[in-house]
Amino acid sequence: MPIRTAPASSSRQQTRGRGVSDPIEDDEDGAEVQPAARDKGKGRAVPPAGLASEVNGDGVNGHTATSSEVVDEEGWTVQTYQPRPVTRAGPTITSLRNTQDKLKEMQSKIEDGMERSKEMAKMIEDVEEDDEMIDGIDAGYRRALEQRQIIQIKIDVLSDLSQRLQRGEQMVDVEKQFKTESDRLTDEYMARSQRAKFKDSEDYQDFRQAIWEVNHPEQGCPPVSHWLEKGPDDDDESDFEMGGTTQNYRCPLTLLTLQDAHTNPECGHSYSGTAITQLLEQGRMVNGRRQAMKCPEPGCNAKVTKDGLRRNEKWQKQADEYEKRKKRREDEREGDEEDVEVIGED
């Protein structure tokens, strides 16, 4: 990485026939550079190869200078070192992208933990409604959401730096710029209230919805404000009420619980795979192509096509769990009725 440096030692200047009183020239970036220490053919002072590697290190900059990129000048010291703008952006951009990939892997691991937390909370709710352990899982789930968002902030900053370098913008100390900007945005995010952080989070709403419907299948889940503390700067409740709806695992075609759920991205409605496929195959053909049909969900005007459908394994898993809970409750009711009959006969 090209960098700025300070003047060479006076003894070095004298061996080249120049006195310490010789004028200091400015390079093209405005930095003062002694004539004694210049880059080959460009008049730019650079540090020794070994120290260039030490300065750059293995940080976000990611580029270690080689002997072909620097001139080994005597008298250069860490104290006289001055950063120069990045002009060889290729290695730096590659390093930034590698760092982004590693951060995305961390996000994926966090999301796996979030899913396990949700499953654990559902199991506990199934055993004991509103158990105190769920409050602890809820707190851990929010912390995971925070950590995922902080990582996303870093990814976004790295992406912005990469784009600026690709446009040819010169930067001094890329690693410092990354840290400064990511720290600033992280502090702003963490200063927000719990309600401000999670009021629009679909993941948090799904988390609370999944727990709620274990014991309230026919009741709408309360809005997320029910579980989020209001901060001093938060707006009125009406600005972000979420919830109050029940999940529908019924296929609008078979009127039974979904089987092999397929979802239409145009409207979000889901159907049993076999039923929706058979319906779409009856559609009108125009120029050898099957025409889109109206979504079979009552009141929906969205169009649905066979190619547009997406198999929804996550939704099918929730539908299966709903069906199991429904059957178990029916068995429990039947058992209670039999007990009442036996008591009556006695």
Buried (B, 14 or more C-beta within 10 A) or exposed (E): BBBBBBBBBBEBBEEEEBEEEEEEEEBEBEBEBBBBBBBEEEEBBBBBBEBBBEBBEEBBBBBBBEEEBBBEBEBBEEEBBBBBBBBEBEBBBEBBBEBBEEBEEBBEEBBEBBEEBBEBBBEBBBEEEEBEEBEEBBEBBBEBBBBBBBBBBBBBBBEBBBEBBEEEEEBBBBBBBBBEBBEEBBEEBEEBBBBBBBBEBEBBBBBBBBBBBBBBBEEBBBBBBEBBEBEEEBEEEEEBBBBEEBBEBBBBBBEEBBBBBBBBEBBEBBBBBBBBBEBBEEBEEEEEEBEBBEBBBEEBEBBBBBEBBEEBEEBBEBBBBBBEBEEEEEEEEEEEEEEEEEEEEE
